[in-house]
Amino acid sequence: MPATLTPSAPAPTATPPGPARRRRRLTPGRVVAWLALLVIVAVTLFPFLWMFRTAFSSNGALYTDPTSPLPVGFSWGGFERVFGLQSTEEAIAQGGSGAQLDFWLYLRNSVIVATAVTVCQVTCSAMAAYAFSRLRWKGRDLVFSIFLLSLMVPVIFTLLPNFLLIKDLGLVDSLLGIMLPNLFMTPFAIFFLRQFFLTVPTEIEEAALLDGASKARVFFTVILPMNTGPIATISILTYINSWNDYLWPLMVSYSDSSRVLNVALGTFTAQSPQTGPDWAGLMAATIVAATPMLLLFVVFARRIVNSIGFTGIK
């Protein structure tokens, strides 16, 4: 019996390469969301734009047109006064208060304080986080809960006790007196690092202990190298917080030898007989003081956001 030939199925048509992207519909809710986002961005950027506008203005001309969005009487005088490139007579002639800012001395003090606090605090907090995450000892969870509860205490409540302690120690008006309250550890840094130390597999630590390594060696050769990202993140956050601290250094320092850059910015608020405070110099000094931290955050922003998001901190 001859075989019957069945018609073959038609070959499938080739689909265009790549999935077709669906265009999102412009809904009223999406429009409102974008408008709200634009308003938030504008409100956030406005102080920075006004700061730049004031810094590049002539201080005497600011009072002639206080509402102009552009620099009034464009001048580099504010930055020259910050770096000590103007004499008192030139500063007063431009509408400044004539106050002098020893920028490099204050910058040195800020770098010393921020660096020392970062190194000591991250080192001690990492060791404390290792003790809370890996070591077994009586009352560990209770002590850690007390550390977490201290996060709820407002910083303003600790200023007076800390000041009395620094005064009794004879460390008022010194860089050590500024550094000491935050020199060793903070509850946030301990909690932050503990969350990452808990993710390290215990098998790795047990293998190192079986090879004869001590707990200290495991900490320095296993735990720390496996958590370089979180340690770098908390170091950056600590450095930024220490650099931006204002109220505590203002309470403790009274002379130029211990005054940090943020506190020294108040030099430009001295009254001038002609125009009042040197707003152009103050905004120029603020830009110079904030630029290192802005650059630091921009460079490491992705790492900071990723590390904080991984911990689940809100």
Summary of the structure (lengths in Angstrom):
residues: 314
radius of gyration: 28.9
end to end distance: 79.0
largest distance: 119.6
contacts: 837
relative contact order: 0.14
helix: 66%
strand: 0%
